Amino acid sequence: MNRYPCVVVNHEAIRHNAALVSKWCEGAGIRFCGVIKGGNGELSIIRDYVAGGASMLGSSRLAQLRRVREAGLTIENPNRADKGERIPTVLIRVPMLSEIDEVIELADYSLNSEMVTLKALNEAALKAGVKHKVVLMADLGDLREGYIDHNELVETAIVVENEMDGLILAGIGTNLGCYGSIMADENNMTQLADIAEYIEAKIGRELEIVSGGATSSLKPVLDGVMPAKINMLRIGAAILDGPLDDVRIFYGVEEMDEMRDDAFILKAQVIERKLKPTHPIGTLGVDAFGKKPVYIDRGIRERILLGVGRQDHGDIDDLVPCLEGAQIVGASGDHTIIDIEECSQKPVVGDIMEFKLKYSAIMRLTASEDVKRYDIG
Ligand SMILES: *Cc1c(COP(=O)(O)O)cnc(C)c1O
């Protein structure tokens, strides 16, 4: 490892986290769909999910689902009756009308919320001579995708069931904690379960899938309040960054302590070390990104500059320095500034600084061509 910045991917840690998620889900009668978009859909990471027990793989990007298909992955979870079968793929972003044929080709399931899109999927499936499985999304208040009018969802489900021969109504689902920062709880999960039961009564059969959300929906599982009707979760973040995912949601949830937060480590090299004032000198305008940050004058302090920046890692709030006492004070496109005044061991030019990473930094860094990737474990 001699090229910087780089990300060290610890596959053992990813498998460990995936196996924990799998265990928690299984304990609650929930199927674990591994969401691969956060690790840029890297095949080595996908294999960790599968080894950890995922029995479906989901992504918002068709190119990543193509990678899954081309690798010919099968279900490895020994507790499942479908072990050894080809692992199903799920498009977890509502399809674009411009990609319908590829959705039919690459995804066994897709999440949906528009009649015009369902009609297009139906026609494409009929033309290709296959059945495509759809999950209709209920918006339970997070206000991203899905039917906010649940009657419209039920009516659409009945149309899919009775009139669209190219589609199979696999079930319903919801998404939380993405736009509206709404937490999954007993209340909204019960609402989803109720809608599912209502549709089942209308169509006279059970739905295969009732998908209760993403990582944030592990909380009701761990709290022991998840309704039995919820039988699938789509999990990415918890596997990649473990307890760093959202400490506010999972604060005090003991099980999260078992998760590893070192699956992805950013390493960057120190390129300057100097004592500098903490308040800029001169007339304040805007920074490199056109913003007007507030600077606090803390006097002269020792700080270092790293050869990595926002073009690589995004927001500095998504980095957690491993060096005790180090504080990230800012970053521009290709530089990151670290206050080391309170560090007992102060890095010098040429030294390497390490950071644990939150979800969006993992997503950006694994997708960046300028960041070298090293695999261990
Ligand atoms: C990204 C995404 C997920 C996975 O979310 P995590 O927080 O990474 O677990 C699940 N469902 C949908 C629709 C998503 O877009």
The ligand as a MOL file (V3000), in Angstrom:
LIG
                    3D

  0  0  0     0  0            999 V3000
M  V30 BEGIN CTAB
M  V30 COUNTS 15 15 0 0 0
M  V30 BEGIN ATOM
M  V30 1 C -30.2800 2.8670 -0.6980 0
M  V30 2 C -31.5720 2.1730 -0.4970 0
M  V30 3 C -31.6750 1.1270 0.4270 0
M  V30 4 C -30.5310 0.7330 1.3390 0
M  V30 5 O -30.3830 1.7050 2.3140 0
M  V30 6 P -29.2880 1.5930 3.4830 0
M  V30 7 O -29.5690 2.7450 4.3520 0
M  V30 8 O -27.9760 1.6660 2.7700 0
M  V30 9 O -29.4780 0.3030 4.1520 0
M  V30 10 C -32.8790 0.4600 0.5130 0
M  V30 11 N -33.9320 0.8100 -0.2490 0
M  V30 12 C -33.8820 1.8070 -1.1550 0
M  V30 13 C -35.0870 2.1270 -1.9580 0
M  V30 14 C -32.7040 2.5350 -1.2920 0
M  V30 15 O -32.6550 3.5360 -2.1750 0
M  V30 END ATOM
M  V30 BEGIN BOND
M  V30 1 1 1 2
M  V30 2 1 2 3
M  V30 3 2 2 14
M  V30 4 1 3 4
M  V30 5 2 3 10
M  V30 6 1 4 5
M  V30 7 1 5 6
M  V30 8 2 6 7
M  V30 9 1 6 8
M  V30 10 1 6 9
M  V30 11 1 10 11
M  V30 12 2 11 12
M  V30 13 1 12 13
M  V30 14 1 12 14
M  V30 15 1 14 15
M  V30 END BOND
M  V30 END CTAB
M  END
